[in-house]
Amino acid sequence: MSETWIILGASSAMARAFAREAARRGHALILAGRDVADLARDAADARLRGARAAEVLAWDATDPGTHRAVIDAIRATSGPIGVASFAGSMPDQAAIDGDPALIEAVMAANFTGIARMLHQLAPMIESRGGTVLGVGSVAGDRGRVGNYVYGAAKAALHAYLSGLRNRLRRHGAHVVTAKPGFVDTAMTWGQEGMFLVADPEDVARDLWRAIDRRRNIVYTPWFWWGIMAIIRLIPEPLFKRLSI
């Protein structure tokens, strides 16, 4: 069934790849993000690829004043709703250590702003059905010295999505929690310690496969499930000595 998909943080490389597939499937798209001019080009491309419709909205997870436009746009549509959140930011941990005030911004970009948006959309998803895709991170599986503030925000998002999944399934809707590893995006560009970096197009295919199969949690690429299973099992006395 054709849905209206609202893509939050639509200018990320993963979001663009996801939107291209949504367009090929004939869905209507609402691309929401901070760079409206850039997203306008993506909307035009989506229409050429087969999107039923494609529009652009200015939206920022950290600015609640931009959230109303998304709600109004969804209310103007009919049928099932898809919401995919790719929003987030990953400041260097050393920068946060030097300025703890950055913690609030990290939480707003990666958790609280997203949760606030999804919570406002939840009643419409309950009444009309649909799917929520929340893109977290493998960093949320365990606090690691290199990015534990970012990881804490993603862990909070994972917990929120779990509760939202429990809520929405009572109304026939579904929530997918995605946990990507390292992906070739602007967020990871220049970061040290990157390995097994995935192509955004491959990740997008994994995400759509998870949606089609109504998966609850998906690691992408698939091998991160095994990597994180091992990391979660490392005893704390040993783990705190490791630089991972």
N, C-alpha and C positions, 0 to 999 in steps of 0.2 A: 504494500500500500504506500502511495506517495505521502510523504510527510513534509512538514515545514521544519527545517533544521536551523536552529540558531547556534552559530559557532562563536563562542566567546574567546577573545584572544586570537582572532582569525588571521592575523598577519604572521604568525609563527610558521616555520617550514612544515611542521607536522600538520598544522591546521589547514594550510594551503593544499597539501596532498589529500587530506581527508575531504576537503570541500570539492576537489576535482572529482573524486569518486562519487560523492553525493550528487553532483551535477549529472554525471553519467547515468545515475540511477533515476534521474528525472524529478528529484526532490526540489522543493522551493527552498531558497537559502536566505538567511539574514546573517550577514557577516558583520560582527561587532568587534571593534577594536579602537585603538587610539589614532592610527594613521588612516584617516578616512579617504584621502586622495589615493593612497596605495591600494586600499581595499576596493575602491571603485573599479580599478583595473581588473582585480580578481573577480568582481561581480560580472563584469562584461565577459570575461573568459568563461565563467560558469554558465552564462546564458548560451554561449556558443557551443558548450559541451553538452547541453541538453537540460539544464536546470529549468524547472517550470517557471521560476521567477528568481530573481536575486537582487537584494537591496543591501545597503550599507548603513550602519549606525555607529555613531561615536559612543564608545563604551570604555570604561576604565574600572577594573576591579577595585581599585583603591578610592574611587570617587562615587559614593552612593548616589550623587545627583545625576549620574549618567544612566542609572539602572531603570528609571521610569520609562525611558524611550523603548527599551527592550520589552518591557511588560506591555506597553501600549501596542507595539508592533505585533506581538503574539496574539493579543486580544482581537486584532483586526483580521486574523486568519481563522481558518476552520480546519477540523480534522486533527489527527495525531500530531504530537509535538516531539521533536528531537532536540535535545540540548547537548552540545559538546563543548566542554571547557578545556581550553589549552592555555589558559592564562597562567602567568607565573613569572618570577624573576629569581635569579640565583647570584646574589652578590658574593664576592670573595669572602670566605670566613675570616681572613685576616682583617678585612675592612670592618666587619662587624665587631671583631675583637677590639678594634681601635675606636669604634663608635657604637656602643650598644643601643643607641637610639634607632639604629637601622633595623633592629629586631621588629619593631612595630610595622615598618614598611614591608618587610619580608613576610610577616604573617598576613598582612592585608592583601598582598599580591597573590599569595599562594594558598591561603585558606579563608580568612574571614570575608573578604570581598566576594569570593566565589560562593561560599556557603550562603551569604546574604542573598545573592542573586538567585541561586537555586531554590532557596526557601520561599522566595516570592513567586517563583514559577511553579512550585510544587502543586498548589491547588488546581491550576489549569491542566497540569499533566494528569492529575488524579481524575479529573472530569472528562478529559479527552483521550487519555492514553498516550503512550509513546515511550521514549527511551532517553535516559540520561547517560552520557559518557563523561566521566570525570578523569582527567589525566593527572595522575599523581607522579610518583617516581619510586624507583628502587631505593632511593635515599631515605624514604620514609619507613623502611623496614627495620632499621637499626641506626641509632645515633653513632656517627663516625666522626672522628676528630676533624676531618677536612671540611665538613659541611653540616654540622649538627643543628644549626639554627634552621637552615633550609630543610633539612630532614625532619625536624620537629614540625614544621608547617605542613609538610606533605603527609606526615603521620596523622596529624589532626584531620587533614582532608580525607584520608583513607577511612578514619573512624566515622566521620560525618557521612560519607557515601554509604558506608555499611548500614548506618541507621536509616538513611533515606531509602535505601534499597528495601529494607524491611517495611517501611511505611508504604512505598509506592506499589509494591507487589500485591498488596491487598486490593488494589484498583486495576490490576492487570498491566501496570507499567513496569519498566525494568531499569535497573541501574548497573552499569558496567564500570568497574574500577580498573583503570589501566595503569600499569607500573613499568614505564619504559626505562631501559638502561641508558647508556650514552647514545645520543642521537645527534646527527650532524645539523645543528641549528645555530642561530646567532647566540643563544644562551650558552652553548658549550664552546663556542669558538675561542681559541686562545687559552682555554683552561688546561692546566697541567694534569697529568695522570689519566688522560682519556685513553681507553682501549676498547676494542670491539665496537667501534662507533657505527651505528646503523644508519641506513639511508631513510629519510622521511617517507618516501613512497612505500618502502617495505613495512614500515611501522603502520602507515595508514591502512594497508591491506590487512594487517593483523587486527587492527581496531575494528574494521568493518566485519571481519570474520567473527570476532567476539560478539559484536552486536547481533549478527545474523543467528548465531548459535545461542544467544541469551546467556553468555558467560557472565559469571559474577565478578571474577578477578582475572586479569590477563597480564602476564609478563611479556614484554616485547623488546627485542627479539626473544624467542622462546627460551633460549639457554639461560636467561637471567633468573628463571625460576630455580634452577639448580644452583647457580652461584649464590643467590640470596638464601637458599635453604641451608647451605653450608655456613654462610656468614651468621645466620641466626642461631646456629647450633654451637658456635664457638663459645666456650665458657667465659664468663665475664672477667675472671682474673687474668686470663690470657688475652682476651679481646682488648682490654684497656692498655695493653702493652704494644698493640699493633698500630701501625700507621697506615690504615686503610680507610 
